[in-house]
Amino acid sequence: MRLALVVMAPPAAIAEAICERTCELAGGLAHVQSAELASRHVDADGRVVSVQRWRAKASVPALLRPHLEESLLDWTLTFERLPGALDCRWHAQSAARQLPHRCRGTMQFLPAIGGRATRIDLRCEFAAANEGLRTIFGRLLAEHWRSIAEAAARRLAPVAVDRPSLPAA
């Protein structure tokens, strides 16, 4: 799966917000119940490795509940990024048997609109048991990353400064 997004914030700031501060954005996402940083360390190659625990919010109709695992809502998301880099690797894991266990991808944060914006190129691969599940999971992933990018851009948006009005002449 490939996804390209453009958000109005500089690449370095967006990369930092998405790769290092994603959990802080979770409170503003309607589909997320919670997100917390589980661990953060620097590996032997100098990459910052951030492991996060996410819990999705979902209203599952009573008729479907017996067919869906509770663990569908719990995810571990891991980012790997060299400090200051404009790209990262990530992978997500779920304990649910109904979803792919190997979901991984990359993100590149490229200058757009003269450096005032960022084009986020996201590539993702995952195994799916069937085409229907692949389509549904792909749409969920696209919406999740889009909402994170938009939340990061909102957080980074310059705050409007109230200017005092000039005295009447």
Beta strands, then each sheet from edge to edge (+ up, - down):
strand 1: 2-7
strand 2: 32-42
strand 3: 48-56
strand 4: 74-81
strand 5: 87-94
strand 6: 103-112
strand 7: 117-126
sheet 1: 1+ 7- 6+ 5- 4+ 3- 2+
end
